[in-house]
Amino acid sequence: MTTIKLTINERTGKGKHLLALLKELAKSDKDILIETENEPNSETLKAMKEAEAGQVTMVDSVDELFNSI
């Protein structure tokens, strides 16, 4: 079995058509497996790094959260 990793821009017409074709193939052939990976955008990655570094605001209640914003 061969594993192929593709990056498809599903916002383009060609990307939509290719993705639809691959999904149809996967429906008809159980040996074809499609797995998707959702990669976080740059803003989310930055927030994740800040959280890992401990740069977060801790609150004890919803009211305190809204007051800190």
Buried (B, 14 or more C-beta within 10 A) or exposed (E): EEEEEEEBEEEEEEBEEBBEEBEEEEEEEEEEEEEEEEEEEEEEEEEEEEEEEEEEEEEEEEEEEEEEE
